[in-house]
Amino acid sequence: MNIVVVYTSKYGSTEKYAHWIAEALGCNAKKLSEVSSKDLLMYDVIIYGGGLYASGISGFKKFLKILGTADNKTLALYMVGLTNPEEQGAYTEIADKNIPPEWKNRFEIFAFRGDQQFSRMSALHKIMMRVPKSMAEKKPPEQRTEEDRMFIENFGEDLFFSNKAYILPLVEYIKNTTI
Ligand SMILES: Cc1cc2nc3c(=O)[nH]c(=O)nc-3n(C[C@H](O)[C@H](O)[C@H](O)COP(=O)(O)O)c2cc1C
């Protein structure tokens, strides 16, 4: 089975996961910007990873364009965001919003927690990060979630949540479908 991990990553978390997955499956990880439709034809299993930005999966639309019909291929998608994947429903909503209806049943979906690299963020991204902070601040303190508190208390800081253990269900899924 020919397997590949394709990813889009702005600050490195999705890239880190791509390399962990590739290492676990003994395959290559490639940046979406370096992959063509023709390249993808040779793979039986394609895993796409994208960081989350304002509830959008980075590069996913472009990836679908170059993917073609992908008949008979096994497809998996992993999203990397600051949201805790254990928080019920958070990533289901993002998947629903980002995956067009005709692709809904084609991807096995996974969510991993990434880092917040505030010190490396662009000026625009730093401004955008004020939105969840001020939304959290508007809530009465007793109604704030763990995440709200994170946005308020850790604003402007670098936070490292990436963890290799998150990849295990994806790796198991691919191994089970390719036996
Ligand atoms: C402007 C901006 C918007 C973001 N929006 C979301 C979001 O909607 N949901 C989420 O879980 N994380 C969000 N994040 C956090 C990133 O997804 C997280 O930092 C992730 O690790 C980025 O992956 P990358 O470095 O591979 O691009 C956002 C970060 C920035 C800077």
The ligand as an SDF file (V2000), in Angstrom:
LIG
                    3D

 31 33  0  0  0  0  0  0  0  0999 V2000
   -5.7300   33.6930   13.7530 C   0  0  0  0  0  0  0  0  0  0  0  0
   -5.8840   32.3350   14.3600 C   0  0  0  0  0  0  0  0  0  0  0  0
   -7.1150   31.6970   14.3270 C   0  0  0  0  0  0  0  0  0  0  0  0
   -7.2720   30.4300   14.9340 C   0  0  0  0  0  0  0  0  0  0  0  0
   -8.5050   29.8140   14.9050 N   0  0  0  0  0  0  0  0  0  0  0  0
   -8.6590   28.6240   15.5300 C   0  0  0  0  0  0  0  0  0  0  0  0
   -9.9330   27.9670   15.5390 C   0  0  0  0  0  0  0  0  0  0  0  0
  -10.9100   28.4270   14.9540 O   0  0  0  0  0  0  0  0  0  0  0  0
  -10.0470   26.8020   16.2200 N   0  0  0  0  0  0  0  0  0  0  0  0
   -8.9800   26.2370   16.8780 C   0  0  0  0  0  0  0  0  0  0  0  0
   -9.1380   25.1770   17.5000 O   0  0  0  0  0  0  0  0  0  0  0  0
   -7.7520   26.8010   16.8350 N   0  0  0  0  0  0  0  0  0  0  0  0
   -7.5640   27.9810   16.1930 C   0  0  0  0  0  0  0  0  0  0  0  0
   -6.3200   28.5690   16.1490 N   0  0  0  0  0  0  0  0  0  0  0  0
   -5.1640   27.8760   16.7300 C   0  0  0  0  0  0  0  0  0  0  0  0
   -4.3650   27.1210   15.6740 C   0  0  0  0  0  0  0  0  0  0  0  0
   -5.1840   26.2210   14.9830 O   0  0  0  0  0  0  0  0  0  0  0  0
   -3.2310   26.3480   16.3660 C   0  0  0  0  0  0  0  0  0  0  0  0
   -2.2890   27.2860   16.8030 O   0  0  0  0  0  0  0  0  0  0  0  0
   -2.5750   25.2860   15.4920 C   0  0  0  0  0  0  0  0  0  0  0  0
   -1.5680   24.6710   16.2660 O   0  0  0  0  0  0  0  0  0  0  0  0
   -2.0020   25.8540   14.2140 C   0  0  0  0  0  0  0  0  0  0  0  0
   -1.4340   24.8330   13.4330 O   0  0  0  0  0  0  0  0  0  0  0  0
   -0.2360   25.1400   12.4120 P   0  0  0  0  0  0  0  0  0  0  0  0
    0.8790   25.7790   13.2260 O   0  0  0  0  0  0  0  0  0  0  0  0
    0.1640   23.8150   11.9020 O   0  0  0  0  0  0  0  0  0  0  0  0
   -0.7630   26.0430   11.3380 O   0  0  0  0  0  0  0  0  0  0  0  0
   -6.1550   29.8110   15.5510 C   0  0  0  0  0  0  0  0  0  0  0  0
   -4.8930   30.4560   15.5530 C   0  0  0  0  0  0  0  0  0  0  0  0
   -4.7500   31.6950   14.9640 C   0  0  0  0  0  0  0  0  0  0  0  0
   -3.4010   32.3500   14.9720 C   0  0  0  0  0  0  0  0  0  0  0  0
  1  2  1  0
  2  3  1  0
  2 30  2  0
  3  4  2  0
  4  5  1  0
  4 28  1  0
  5  6  2  0
  6  7  1  0
  6 13  1  0
  7  8  2  0
  7  9  1  0
  9 10  1  0
 10 11  2  0
 10 12  1  0
 12 13  2  0
 13 14  1  0
 14 15  1  0
 14 28  1  0
 15 16  1  0
 16 17  1  0
 16 18  1  0
 18 19  1  0
 18 20  1  0
 20 21  1  0
 20 22  1  0
 22 23  1  0
 23 24  1  0
 24 25  2  0
 24 26  1  0
 24 27  1  0
 28 29  2  0
 29 30  1  0
 30 31  1  0
M  END
$$$$
